[in-house]
């Protein structure tokens, strides 16, 4: 327990570079309410470590030996179901097909390894509470470069007008509160619309919903 009386966030750090793991452990371990419970140097080790320790959040490098971070993310989310941790991809390059594939696989977001310590801590707290770490400009850039667009699979016939509007605003990175303000509706109404969008798209979270919107051609990667 920390001094707030709540259990600390349990974190696993997966990266094939020992110096990176050490740095991440030092930063996160120094935070109140956070505990790095395990490390992994390969994707296969990440899977076994996560299954054994059941952390809340995993910091996952995308390029690792034996099993890359994409396949490790897919495996954990598919096999652990509701018990799966939130996965935050940590990468060197943001315009990387590996990052896009990790988001498609179900990662809650990504963070650059050169990010400041406070950005890392904030990102971990964000995904731990169930939110997604979306950088709209970066996701647009990734979608423009790597998304396999399927123009025939329009979402327009599957979403109501309000749901379509909510999805477009989600793609722009707006929070529920910001969407509510933009649409002049209550936050509870937006939450209901977001839940409906996720259900109709078969998306695990907002990130996957936005990726689906780009790949279907419902949202285009051009400037918003």
Order of alpha helices (4+ residues) and beta strands (2+ residues): beta-alpha-beta-alpha-beta-alpha-beta-alpha-beta-alpha-alpha-alpha-alpha-alpha-alpha
